[in-house]
Amino acid sequence: MDANQVALIKKIMELDFACIDLNLYLDTHPEDQKALKDYNYYSQQSKSLKVQYEQLYGPLMSFGETPSQCNRFRWVDDPWPWEIQY
């Protein structure tokens, strides 16, 4: 796994963490417009980077999220996202 792939997956993980944290906050503060705006921003950034990652390195999830866009099923290619050594 090259340094660019590791950097990209780390950025996705950071954005997803921010989304989870903001989601929990918004559960108790649903009227907070700044938090909602931040959630939507980070969510969109994460989605964009996931598309970029999957185009370069293959799928992040095994079911239903990413169609196989080549002549083989790429999910079986190593390493899987949770097997990355940081």
N, C-alpha and C positions, 0 to 999 in steps of 0.2 A: 504494500500500500504506500503510495507516494505522499509527500508532505501536503500537496494541494488537496488530496482527498481527505486527509485527516483534518485539515483546517476547515474544509467545507462542512464535514459532518459535525465538528465541534460548534461551528456557528449555528447550524440547524438546531443542535441540542440547546444552545443558549437561548435562541428565539423560542423554542418550544417550552423551555422552563419559564421564560417570562410570560408566555401565554397561559400556562397552567397557574402560575402565581396570580396573574390578573383575573383569571377565571374564578379562582377561589375568592378573591377580594370582591369581585362583582356579584358573587352569590349573596353577599351581605350588604353591598352598596350598589344596587342596580341603577341608581340615578346618577352615579358619578360619571359625567360625560368625558372628562379627561381620561379616566381609566378605560372607558369603553373605546375612546379614540386610540389610546395606546394599544389596547388589545387587538383592535382591528388592524392597526399598522404592523405590529409584530406578527400577527397571524398571516397577513399577506406576504410579508418578507420571508417567513418560514416556507410558505407554499411555493414561492418563487424559487428559493434555494433548493427545495426538494425536487422541483422539476429539473433544475440545472444538474443536481447531483445524479438523478436517475438517467438523464441523457448521457452523462459522462461515464458513470460507474455501474449503472444497473439499479434494480428496484430496491427500495428501502423496506417494503412490506411484501409479504408473500401472498396476500389474498386480496384481490379486487381493486387495489388502488392503482396499479400500474400495468397496463397491457404490455405484453412482450412485443417490442418493436424491431426485432431482428429475426433471423431464421432459427433461433433456438430459445429455449426457456432459460433466461439469465439468472433466475433466482438461485439456482444451484451453484453459481460461481462463488468462489471464496474471495475474500472473507465476507461473512455476513455482517451487517451493521453492528451487532452487539459483540462481535469477535475482534473488533479493532483494538489493537494494543496502543495505548497512549503513552 
